[in-house]
Amino acid sequence: MSYQVGPAEVPGGDRTFKVKTDVDILQYAAVIQSSGVDGEVDVPGAAGAASWGFAQEAVDYSEGQHYVLVRTMGFSKAIAFDGDIAAGDFLQVGDTDGRVDTAAGGDYVIARSTQASAAKGDLIVVQVLQGGYLIPGG
């Protein structure tokens, strides 16, 4: 048996969501549920938001792409907010573009890093944490 290094397809881990009107999404960005709309995703409104998962493709709404494949469990690539992420760090939504940043006590956690980042915009592999995880403390 051979094993694939990096993100692997997880049965049931990817789901297609409708994209909120006029919203563009970066590939591997964290996405949230659109306010009050079932089955529709949006970009985060702020750092620390609860996330559905990570977009597996970029969305250019004006080009007619109104659906996006989202990794909701398993492993995914993600976009680093900065170069301070270490392997094993718990991560939160870092900004309104859906980049991930290191979480601290009291933050809403959406993933755990398997790789370090060296700079803003680096692609790192993360383990998606379903439902989020609130680190004790504050």
Buried (B, 14 or more C-beta within 10 A) or exposed (E): EEEEEEBEEBEEBBBEBBBBEEBBBBBBBBBBBBEEEEEBBBBBEEBBBBBBBBBBEEBEBEEEBEEBBBBBBBBBBBBBBBEBBEEEBBBBBBBEBBBBBBBEEEBBBBBBBBBBBEEBBBEBBBBBBEEBBEBEEE
